Amino acid sequence: MTTLGKLRRRLFGIPSEQSVFSRPGFAQEAWERFQPVAHSLVEGYHATLEDSRFEMLVPRLDAVEPQLRGFAYEGAGMGLAALDCIAPWKNRLQMFVEGPGAPHIYPIYVGVGLALARLRRQPERFLSRLDPVLSWVVVDGYGFHEGFFSWQRFVKERAVPTHLSSYARCLFDQGLGRSIWFSSGAVAERIIATIAPFPQARQAELWSGIGMACTFAGGADRASIEKLRTAAGRYKSQLAQGAAIAAKGCKEAGTPAPHTELACEILCGSTSDRVAYLTTIARQNLPTNGLEPAYEIWRQRTQAQFAA
């Protein structure tokens, strides 16, 4: 670790990931089931603070076991975005996603959202610098951070982030749904009870986030996932859409996992390979200069595959 790296970790590091899971609102099962996920993300973040040179960083990230590697890259995205906010002339993030981080662009952009929320930056001002389709994933990460670290306000009290645009609030809620998966410890009954009081207009995106987290992070058995699918009711296609996009990310990164396969089977009715292929088809010929964001068109096309 360089002297500068030691200083950055001392100033911006996360002292204890376990303490986050011990706060009010978090299920006991949360830390028990997701400790490896939290540790991998924090390790990726700290590795980036310690030495952000790609030739040093990438081997550390790739040393993480495949099922958790995406979370290490998410932590790296968080670290690189934070460093770019401090020294914007460096533009480390763009070089990373155009280079060695390209297969993990989705979790990296989630990490960018975590950093912007942590630094109290407006996420939509950051989007023009990023991929024209996937840039909105940053807002998902921003919503996850607020739901995870400000659980009382955004989950229990269901506060609306009025500083965001109308569409950004949708992606915020998707990230909020992912945070509910983790804070609830993937316990189906807690997830269902947490989502139920939200206004109907917000529940579709919350279920999309649940599908994403279930497929990417795991933590639930077959019976629990089936219970969630039943509880989603008219939002089953949003649940499947979230699962499908997560499966696409796993496929591109080359990080298959049994829990990804299980979630795709139950939520999408097919194998993870087939589900990822359907999202690839849905992403073809996306317009990037229309009034509707290309990312939303991709999500709607993907959702349509499972609406029946």
N, C-alpha and C positions, 0 to 999 in steps of 0.2 A: 504494500500500500504506500502510495506517495504521501509526502507531507501535506500536499493540498487535499488529497483524498481523505486523510485523517481529519483534517479540519472540516471538510464538507460533511463527513459522517457525523462528527460531533455536533455540528450546527443543525443538520437537517435529518439525521437518522431517526429511526423509530425504536425507542428503547425496549418495548415489550409488546409483542403482538398478542400475547395471552391476556393482557390487561383489558384489551379492547373487547374481548369476548366475555368479560366478567361483568359488564355493565348491565343496568336494568334493561329489560326487554329482550335479552338474549337467552335462548334456551340452553340448558345445561349440555345438551347434545351438540351444540354449535362447536365448541372447542374440541370436544372428543372426536368429532367427525372431520373437522376442517383444519385441524392444526397443521397437517402437511401442506395444505393449500396456502395458508397464511405464511408459513415459514418460507415456502418457495418464493412467494411474491416479495416478501421482505428481503430475502437473500438477493433476489435480482435487483431490487432497488438499491440495497447497500453496495452491491458489487459495482453498480454504475456510479455511485457517489465516490467510491474508493478509487476507481480507475475506469474512465469512460472510453479509453482507446479500444477500438473494436477488436484489435488483435489480442487484447487482454480480457475484454468483457465476454466475447462470444464463447470461448472455451468454458468459462465458468457457467454460463447459462446452459450450454449444451451438456454439461456434466450432470444436470438435474435429470432425474428419471423421466422418460417420455410422457407419462400420464400427468406429470406436474410441470413439465417444461413450459407450457403456455403461460402459467402463472409467473414463472421466473421472467419471461419476456414481458409480461404485463408490468412487473416491477421495474424492468429496465426502461420501458416506455415512460413510466412515472418519473424515473430518475433523469432520463434524457430531457423530457419536457421541462422539468424543474431547472435543470442546468441551462437550458435554452432561454428560459424566462430571466434567469440571472445574467446570462451573457448571450443576448439574442443574435449577435454577429456570428456565433459558432454554427448554428443550424445543424446540430448533431442528429436530431430526430429525423429530419428528412433524409439525410445520408444513410441513416440506419435502416429505414423502411425501404429505401431504394437499393440497399445492399444486403448485408447478412440477415437483417431482420425481416425481409420481405415475406417469407412463409408464415410469419407470426404477426402480420400487420393488424389483424383484428384485436388480439389481446394487447398489443402495443398501444393502439389507439385508446383502448379502455384505460390503460395506464396513464395516458396523456390527460384524460378526463379526471382521474384521481389527483394528478398533480395540480391541475388548474383549480379544482375545488379546494385543495389543501392550501394553495397560495391565494385563494379568493380572487381568481381571475374570471372574467366573463368568457365562457367557453365558445360562444358563437363568433367572437372576434378572432378566434384562432383557426377557424375552419378553412378559410381561403388558402391557407398554406399547405393544406393536406390533400389527400386523394379525393377527387371530385365525387366519388360514390361513397366511400367508407368514412369520410370525415365526420359524419354525424354520429359515429360510434363514440366519439369523444364525449358527446352529451350523455350517452348511456353511462359511460364511466363516471361522469360528473354526478349523475343521479344516484349511482351506486354509492359513491362516497358520502353523499348527504344522507341517504337512508341508513348507511352503516354507522357513520360517526355522529349523526344527529337523529338517532332513531326516535327519540321522544317527539321532536318537531315534525318530521316528515313521514313517519310511519304511524305512530300512535295518534298524533294530532292531525295528520293528513294535510299538512300545509302545502299550498300550491306555490311553486317557484315563479312568482309573477314577473321577475326580471328576465325571464326567458320568453322567446317567441312562442306562438301557439304550437308550431311543429316541434320545437325543441322540448316543450313540455311533454310531448308524447314519448320522445326518446329518454327524457328524464325518468318518466314512469317505468319504462322498460328496465332501466338501470335500478330503479327503486325495487322492482319485482325481483331482480337478481339479489339485491341486498336482503330481501325478506327470506329468500331461500337459505342464505347463510345464517342470518340472525335467528331463524326458526330451527336451525339444526337439521334442516331437510325433513322435519316432522310434518307429515301431511296435515294432521289436524290443526296444528298451529298456523301453517301457511293458509289454510282455508279460512280459519277464524280471523286472521290478520287482514286478508284481502276483502272479506265480506262487507265491512263497514265503509269501504271506499265508494265514492259515487260510481254508478254504472259506467259513466263516460270514461273513467280512468282504469277500469278493471281489465279491459282487453290488453292494454300495454303491460299491466302487471303480470298477467298470465303469460304473455310473450317472454317476459324476463324470467319467469319460473321455468318455462321450457328451455331457455338458453342455459340457465344455471344447472338444471337437472342433467342436461346432456353433456355439458362441458366439465362440470365439477363432480358430478355423482353425489353419493351420500345416501341414496334412497334405494330400497329394495323394490321388487316387482309389485308387491301388494300396495305399497305407498304410492308408486307412480300411477298405478291403475286408479287408485282412489282420487288422486289429483286430476286425472283425465276426466273422471266422472264429475267431479266438483266444478271443473271449468265450464261445463254446460255449453252455452252458445259461444264460448270463447275457445273451444277446442282447436279451431283452425289457427288462432293466434298462438296457442300453446305449441302446436305442431310447427308453426313458422319459426318460433324461437328455437326449437329443437333442431330444425333443419339448418338454420344459419350457423348454429354452434357446430353441427356435424360437418358443415362445409369448412369451417375454420380448422377443425381437427384433421380433416382430410388433407388440406393444403399444407399443414404443418407436419404431417406424417407422424401424428401422435394418437394412434387409435387406442381405445380403452374399452373394457367390457361394459362400463356404465354408459358409454356413448351408444354402444350397440343396443343395450337394453332399452334406453330411452327412445331411440329411433323406432325400435320394434313396437313399443307400446303407444307412443305419441304420434308417430307418423305411419305406422303400419308397414314398415319396410326396413331393409338393411341400411346401415349408415352410409355405405357406398352409394346405394341407389338414391338415398335422400340427398346426399351431397351433389350427385349428378343433376338432380332436379333443380337444385338452386343454381347450378352452373348454367343450365338452360335458361332459367328465369333471368339471369344476369346478362344475357346476350342482347346487344343492340340497345342498351339503355341510353335514353336521351339525357345529356348532362347540362343542357342549357335551357330547359323548360321551366315553367312556373313551379311544378312539383319536383321536389328533390329526387334525384336518381335513386338514392337509397330507399326512399319510400316506394317507388315504383317496383324496385326489386323485392321489397318485403311483400307488397301486394300480390305480385306474380307468384311468389313462393307460397304465400298463404292460399292462393287460389288452387294450388296443386292438392291441398288437403281439405278444402272446404266441403267436399262431398262426404 
